[in-house]
Amino acid sequence: MATDPVVPASFIRAHTRPGRPSLVPEVGLLLADDVVALWEALEAGQVDPGSDPPFWAAAWPGGQALARYVLDHPDVVAGRTVLDLGAGSGLVAVAALLAGAREVVASEVDPYGRAAIDANAEDNGVGPVTVRGDLLDEEPDPGVDVVLAGDVCYDRTMTERVLPYLGKAWLGGATVFLGDPGRPYLPKEGLVGVAEYDVPDTEGPLTRRTTVWRLP
Ligand SMILES: C[S@@+](CC[C@H](N)C(=O)[O-])C[C@H]1O[C@@H](n2cnc3c(N)ncnc32)[C@H](O)[C@@H]1O
């Protein structure tokens, strides 16, 4: 079995700077001003960055909305075991811990993202976060009470993998929330909207109306 590559936190810190997502100023994050320049740096780095851009160096609208919701409704996670699925920077994981979650697992497929989650949790004085890789081919852990998925329906392939996993977690008794800025791949039937926010877009100058959905 291939060894999981490890990215040093120093690499994350060298290619980002501390910032605060505008909807969630309570959380400090290591963010990139120029994601393309960062992507080039990744290609020269120690670990194969694969074909994905550095999602972990931005606070995506879905994650910002979910983090805002959790901080404003701490009862949703307080004292519970939480999974942040597709964690990116770990914004939602950090927010869940700040809101009183007992334990947080963050699942992120990108080794740079996993290093960023550790660094961001440390910088916010929370944790530890248990950082895992891709869980989508596994059965959901029955010990997880709440699944939080921020902006995970950004492409068709990911959506086709993530929705069945969320459905299984929900059938197993977990409460499941998605934060989504109107991605076309997410079918809204059967979802309950619990909050809406206008969030500055990571992909342009405008804001995006972003919904926190709950599986019923
Ligand atoms: C659009 S980003 C959202 C990141 C974060 N939740 C936020 O809202 O800021 C989606 C994230 O899902 C991650 N991802 C993609 N496939 C995954 C998988 N199978 N398991 C875990 N994470 C995955 C990507 O690497 C990326 O960091």
Ligand as a Chemical Component Dictionary entry (heavy atoms), coordinates in Angstrom:
data_LIG
# 
_chem_comp.id                   LIG 
_chem_comp.type                 NON-POLYMER 
_chem_comp.pdbx_formal_charge   0 
_chem_comp.three_letter_code    LIG 
# 
loop_
_chem_comp_atom.comp_id 
_chem_comp_atom.atom_id 
_chem_comp_atom.alt_atom_id 
_chem_comp_atom.type_symbol 
_chem_comp_atom.charge 
_chem_comp_atom.model_Cartn_x 
_chem_comp_atom.model_Cartn_y 
_chem_comp_atom.model_Cartn_z 
_chem_comp_atom.pdbx_ordinal 
LIG C1  C1  C 0  -14.725 23.351 -2.744 1  
LIG S1  S1  S 1  -13.677 22.674 -1.535 2  
LIG C2  C2  C 0  -14.513 23.087 -0.014 3  
LIG C3  C3  C 0  -13.573 23.112 1.161  4  
LIG C4  C4  C 0  -14.207 23.538 2.504  5  
LIG N1  N1  N 0  -15.233 22.622 2.927  6  
LIG C5  C5  C 0  -14.764 24.929 2.389  7  
LIG O1  O1  O 0  -15.979 25.062 2.222  8  
LIG O2  O2  O -1 -13.985 25.901 2.457  9  
LIG C6  C6  C 0  -14.009 20.918 -1.616 10 
LIG C7  C7  C 0  -12.969 20.062 -0.893 11 
LIG O3  O3  O 0  -13.301 18.675 -0.981 12 
LIG C8  C8  C 0  -12.100 17.955 -1.077 13 
LIG N2  N2  N 0  -12.379 16.606 -1.582 14 
LIG C9  C9  C 0  -12.582 16.215 -2.861 15 
LIG N3  N3  N 0  -12.816 14.897 -2.910 16 
LIG C10 C10 C 0  -12.774 14.444 -1.628 17 
LIG C11 C11 C 0  -12.947 13.164 -1.019 18 
LIG N4  N4  N 0  -13.215 12.086 -1.729 19 
LIG N5  N5  N 0  -12.819 13.075 0.327  20 
LIG C12 C12 C 0  -12.535 14.176 1.074  21 
LIG N6  N6  N 0  -12.367 15.415 0.546  22 
LIG C13 C13 C 0  -12.485 15.537 -0.783 23 
LIG C14 C14 C 0  -11.263 18.810 -2.013 24 
LIG O4  O4  O 0  -9.888  18.468 -1.967 25 
LIG C15 C15 C 0  -11.571 20.188 -1.467 26 
LIG O5  O5  O 0  -10.674 20.555 -0.449 27 
# 
loop_
_chem_comp_bond.comp_id 
_chem_comp_bond.atom_id_1 
_chem_comp_bond.atom_id_2 
_chem_comp_bond.value_order 
_chem_comp_bond.pdbx_ordinal 
LIG C1  S1  SING 1  
LIG S1  C2  SING 2  
LIG S1  C6  SING 3  
LIG C2  C3  SING 4  
LIG C3  C4  SING 5  
LIG C4  N1  SING 6  
LIG C4  C5  SING 7  
LIG C5  O1  DOUB 8  
LIG C5  O2  SING 9  
LIG C6  C7  SING 10 
LIG C7  O3  SING 11 
LIG C7  C15 SING 12 
LIG O3  C8  SING 13 
LIG C8  N2  SING 14 
LIG C8  C14 SING 15 
LIG N2  C9  SING 16 
LIG N2  C13 SING 17 
LIG C9  N3  DOUB 18 
LIG N3  C10 SING 19 
LIG C10 C11 SING 20 
LIG C10 C13 DOUB 21 
LIG C11 N4  SING 22 
LIG C11 N5  DOUB 23 
LIG N5  C12 SING 24 
LIG C12 N6  DOUB 25 
LIG N6  C13 SING 26 
LIG C14 O4  SING 27 
LIG C14 C15 SING 28 
LIG C15 O5  SING 29 
# 
